[in-house]
Amino acid sequence: MNILRNIDFRPKLVSSLNKENYWKDKFAKDLMAGIIVGIVALPLAIAFGIASGVSPEKGIITAIVGGFIVSLLGGCNVQIGGPTGAFIVIVYGIIAKFGFEGLAVATLIAGVMMFLLGFFKLGTMIKFIPYPIVVGFTGGIAVTIFTTQIKDLFGLTIEEVPADFISKWVVYFQNISTINWWALGTGILSILIIIYAQKLKPFKKIPGSLAAILVMTVVCYLLRRFCGIDAIETIGDRFTINASLPAPKGFALNMETINMLIPSAFTIAILGSIESLLSATVADGVTGDRHNSNTELMAQGVANMVVPLFGGIPVTGAIARTMTNINNGGRTPMAGIIHAVILLLILLFLAPLTKHIPMACLAGVLVVVSYNMSEWRTIRSMMSNPKADVAVLVTTLVLTIIFDLTIAIEVGLVLAVLLFMRRIMATTSISVIHDQLEVHQDGESSDEVLDIPEGVEVYEIEGPFFFGVANKFDEIMRAVGKDTKIRIARMRKVSFIDSTGLHNLEIFIKSSHKNNCTVILSGVNPTVRRTLEKAKINLLVGPENVCDNIYMALDRAKEVVEYQRATEHRHKE
């Protein structure tokens, strides 16, 4: 019971509906926003579904089921869940390797991972993924999405498009002579409508992607019906659309399949978590609200565990649809639930009409999506950042494009950690001081100078004492004078110490004792002191030799020096 009580699960829908006058003041706005977002989500769900290698209704089903669960259980008032462009590359790759059932298993495992992240209150940890990695893989995904749409945009006659980036472009150039000019014209016109539609009065309140699909579908239908021009491929030419919500269907699970799909599931979980929390954070900035990261991750996890049962693809928070929701007055999760209901009604009653949508038009929609995702202006501005950040950004970007997102995230994170360690190491310094010591208070110089007794050395350690600086500490230890009788480790600026640092400190103390040299610790902060006590370093050095500040440490050193001299004098007598 205590475990359940400590779970950070507080769906925003509950608190929103419990507020007074909700049905009077806010429901009408949520209703209107939900209807608009549902209409906006339709072409994107179809486009993302087809681009991911599944049928268009699977994209719609993902938006219905996933969007409903995210709004029902989520920790953000305005989040809209569904399929997004970021997953196109991952989903397409998983289906190519493991089939649709493999995708279902990977999505289910990813859902469990996301739920556990929220369950163990690790939602805020996702925000610590370095920004260059996020920009790098987002830009890489944008380039890859653009690449996947070249065949449909140009209407190229290619039986099978290769999975990897370079091979795709080789095949495109080999088949450049098969360009379908009708398809290319449709795609270009679709892009122009998306860009300029909202500048025209008739389309001012209609999203560009929806306007492009409506206009180009009507045009292509008229060309086919009355002019006999059937060179423009439509959804109906490639897919058979099932206008119903399928019953839940299970799939086989075994350890061999799970082990193979763990890396793909990890990528889905990390990317889904990042995108969902990024979307929620952007929404907070606009609405002034504050989302619950852990609740949101648990909701996203449940959505990704349920959606595969209905034949859907991975779900995440969609920034564009979330912003559409906000801009049209949506302020509670009820708008997201209404958006899912609208999509369900469209699937049940209007799905047959979607067969007339041109494939080149959907390619044009995704080309614009990829351009908006690319963040090329951000990438350009970041090129003037420190070289370490640029290296992480470029590495993640290139690996995402050339290989896949799993490798890109893993290598990017490792590189970011290594470069971070390098920076920390650069901030940690260890110096040996003899004769006189200048006292510094809070980083500022003081006129006070303390005399260091003969035979005493002060080791000034500034910065974290961790495995990254172990070699530096070892080198200084080897260079110490043999006539030293007392070593003071001044640790006032040591913010933390890890097991390697403890091990080095232990070796330092033991080797000093072998040489009849006393070690005194000075200025240890409470956190580090507790760590030393747990490792029994305080007993090894002697509790009387752990001092609060350098004054006490030097006084203690003088006592030890005097005691040693007195002892030596008695031995001589």
Phi, psi and omega in degrees: 000324179297322180297313181296325181293331183270357179291133181270066183240102182224085181303135181292335181299320182298310181292328181291315182285341179280348180288145180295145175063021179299310185295336180274319188264322191248338186299319182299319179292318178296322179298312180296316180297318180297319179297314181295315181296323178299319179292319179295322184289336184302303181297326180291319179297318178296313182296316180293323178296311180295316181295334180278354178096016178239175180286157185299325182292338177291326174294319179292318179299321177299316180293325181289301185291309181296315180298321179296313183292318180299319179286325181292319188248352191290166181257014178233133184295329190240007182296135174247120181262156178162188177288147179226164181297332183299333184269354183305310183297314183295311183299315181300317181293319180294317179297320180297325183271317191240359182080176183293326179294325175297321177297318180299317180294315180298319179294320178297314179297318178299321178298319177297316179300314181295319179298317181293326176301316178288320181300319181268017173060043179256014182302320181290338181295328181300329183290347181273000175295128186305140181301320178302327178292315180299313179295321182296310182285333175294316177296320179296319178297319180300315178297319181293319177299315178303317181297321182291342184264357183299318182301310182286326180295318181265355180065033183292145178268094180227124182293313182219123180271130179299159183279324186274157188299307185295315180298325177303310184292328176298314180294321178301313181292328178292333183249021183298336181287348182266018181304134174262106187293331175295316179295315180298318177298320178297316180296316181294317178297322178299317179297317180295321178295317180300319183288318191251355186304314186287356174273349179259139185303315182299334185248012189300324183259006180256129177304144184303318182296320179292318178299317180297316181294318179297311184294309186289331176294316178296315181299312182293325178295317179294320178297320181287319186285318189249342181248355179071018180268103181245025182280350181266110182291137179246173178302319181295335178288338185248331185231154169252118186268127178263108186275062178201158176272116185292155175287150179303140182225130180278176178209159185287139176234129173214159187297327180297314179294317181299316180299321180293327187264356180304313179300317179294319179296321178299317179297315178300316182296314182293313181295317179297320179295314181299310184294320181295313181288328175295316178298317180295323179292318177299318179297319178301320181296331181273318186270343184079008178275180177221118182277162176256108186299318184291318176297319180298317179294321178295321178295315178298322178297314179299317180302317182283343173278330184271319185305318180301333180293336179259008179084018182272180179246175185305147182248145172204172175289134184253114185299313184298314180289326176296317178293323176299319177300313181296314184295340180256014171101359179293131181225356178224165180299346179300327178297320178293323177294317178297320178301321179292321179294319178299316179296322178297316179297320178296317180299318185285325189245338184240000184304321181302333180290337183291346180294344181272354182290128180291140177296324180294328178292316176298323176297320177298320177300316182286332174297317177294320177301315181295323178296316180293328179286333192299329181051043184296331177292321177296316179299317180297317181291328181285346179294345177265003178284175177307148185302326180298316179294319178297320180297316179296316181299308183294318180299312180296318180299310183294316181295324177297318182287310188282319183252256176205172187292327180300309179298318183299314181293316182297310181294319180299317179294316179298315180297318179297319179295316180297317180290326176295317178300320179298319179295318179297318179300323180292333181274347180264125180233146177230121182230151179253128185241134177239163170067292184225147182231123176277130181274130178244134178245120179053040175084358181251145182290149177235157179285349185285129178235127181258138177278134178262122182301156178298138181085004180247135175237139179250125177258110181270113179252117181240116179113175181299139180255089185229184188300335181292337181251011183300315181297321179299318180293318179299318181298319180291324178300320182290338184267004184288156181287145182285337182275001181291132180256334182221134177240122178256118175266103182274111191242027184296334181253016175274107185282328175203163179222133181260186184296325178293320176297319177298318180297316179296319180295322178296316178297318179301315182292314182295318179294326177294317180297325178297329180267018180057039182243132181272139178249132178239132177260133185235138171066033181286125181286161187304320182295312180294323181297319178297322178296318179295322180293321178297325179274001179063025176293326180297326177286325180293320182275338183100122182306326180290346181259015172252107189249152183286330183209176186290331179296312179295325181294317179292322177298318178295322178297320178296320178298316181294319179298314180297320179296318179296318179296318179296320180295315179298321180296319178295321179296323180293322179291000000 
